[in-house]
């Protein structure tokens, strides 16, 4: 079965300062358990804010390093998941369910990409 990575994009400037609500975390836990039992969820996690990150760039034969936060970026990758699904439609359905556990004030975008198998 193909594997898919979802890149969970958030707007760090508009995310709640206190982070996810306890109710959101509870709903997320229920969904993660269901996905794990169904054999769909292989891995998932959130990421620390960009203020704690670095970008390493290779350009023109040189390496440069930029400390976060990355102010020129509106949406950043706030987390990821790796899914194993029969097709893109199934991966999309699980991703829709993930998005729907969030309260209405969140703005979250998930990019789904099939992982290349060698």
Secondary structure as GFF3:
##gff-version 3
##sequence-region A 1 118
A	DSSP	beta_strand	3	11	.	.	.	ID=ss1
A	DSSP	alpha_helix	22	37	.	.	.	ID=ss2
A	DSSP	beta_strand	41	46	.	.	.	ID=ss3
A	DSSP	three_ten_helix	50	52	.	.	.	ID=ss4
A	DSSP	beta_strand	54	59	.	.	.	ID=ss5
A	DSSP	beta_strand	62	67	.	.	.	ID=ss6
A	DSSP	beta_strand	75	84	.	.	.	ID=ss7
A	DSSP	alpha_helix	88	100	.	.	.	ID=ss8
A	DSSP	beta_strand	108	114	.	.	.	ID=ss9
###
